[in-house]
Amino acid sequence: MDIRRENYAEFRSWENSLPRMAMILSDSMIPDDCQVAIEYQIPLTSKRVDFMVGGNDGNHDNVVIVELKQWEKCEATSRENVVKAFTGGAERYVAHPSQQAYSYAKLIENLNETVRQEKISMIPCTYLHNYLDEYRNQICHKAYKDIISESPVFLKCDGTNLQQYLIRYIKRKPNKELFEIIEHGKLKPSKSLQDAVGSILNGKQEFIMIDEQQLAYATILKLVQNSLKSNDKYTVIVQGCLGTSVPSNSGEVSYNF
């Protein structure tokens, strides 16, 4: 990996994104003393949350997670919560940004016992501030209806809508130092493995997949569906660190079939 190239790309990304978020937060209804965190790394993972805003809605403390993307367009796919977009210098299949934001929110909630005890709500959304409205039907395709209902999408022309979304949860300064709690809270899974397995056997979703996990799952699920229809056989090789959300040294998860 060329570290200088990676740092430059990240710098250019933030050079574009931070002024956009500054404009969003400049609304007079969003308090000046709200709390903001940038590039927060989720404990026990290699994943980073682009932007978080903390405040209070009048009753509860909330943290709004904002997944930022530079995309101008993308293409809907038949894989569950996966889109095709130009990223990292090439067209790639990647998790839908709403899936990313939602999974990050649930990861923090599920891993941090103090967040749960303090009843801090993690509210996900995604802001594609360069995305063209003519391609809205791709990022907001009906196949993504469920995840978008959990984690709304805001495009280049939706700045006012994003401000209204933030105002709903960030009406005044929070009662606590939210990011101190998130950063230094007690790490403890919300459920034991035994409880989780029991719920899974009863048909409930227990584990939230992030990024490469979602892509691997959606790819394998699509191949199984194809195989059931055509009776063809497939071999899938998933390359990555066993049992974790951390990808292999290449920085990607690969599929061979």
URSULZI-V125060 format. One record per backbone hydrogen bond with DSSP energy under -1.0 kcal/mol. CO is the residue of the C=O (numbers start at 1). NH is the residue of the N-H. Records with the same first field share a line. If there is no record, write none. Layout:
CO = NH, NH
This chain:
1 = 3
2 = 6
3 = 7
4 = 8
5 = 9
6 = 10
7 = 11
8 = 12
9 = 13
10 = 14
11 = 15
12 = 16
13 = 17
14 = 18
17 = 21
18 = 22
19 = 23
20 = 24
21 = 25
24 = 27
27 = 30
31 = 34
35 = 54
37 = 52
40 = 49
42 = 45
47 = 42
49 = 40
50 = 39
51 = 66
52 = 37
53 = 64
54 = 35
55 = 62
56 = 171, 172
60 = 57
61 = 121
62 = 55
63 = 123
64 = 53
65 = 125
66 = 51
67 = 127
72 = 132
75 = 84
79 = 82
81 = 96
83 = 94
84 = 75
85 = 92
87 = 90
90 = 87
92 = 85
94 = 83
96 = 100
97 = 101
98 = 102
99 = 103
100 = 104
101 = 105
102 = 106
103 = 107
104 = 108
105 = 109
106 = 110
107 = 111
108 = 112
110 = 190
111 = 188
112 = 116
113 = 117
114 = 118
115 = 120
121 = 63
123 = 65
125 = 67
126 = 154
127 = 69
128 = 131
131 = 156
132 = 135
133 = 136
135 = 138, 139
136 = 140
138 = 141
141 = 144
142 = 145
144 = 148
145 = 149
147 = 151
152 = 126
154 = 128
155 = 158
158 = 162
159 = 163
160 = 164
161 = 165
162 = 166
163 = 167
164 = 168
166 = 169, 170
172 = 56
176 = 178
177 = 181
178 = 182
179 = 183
180 = 184
181 = 185
186 = 113
192 = 196
193 = 197
194 = 198
195 = 199
196 = 200
197 = 201
199 = 204
200 = 203
210 = 213
211 = 215
212 = 216
213 = 217
214 = 218
215 = 219
216 = 220
217 = 221
218 = 222
219 = 223
220 = 224
221 = 225
222 = 226
223 = 227
224 = 228
225 = 229
226 = 230
227 = 231
241 = 244
246 = 241
248 = 251
254 = 239
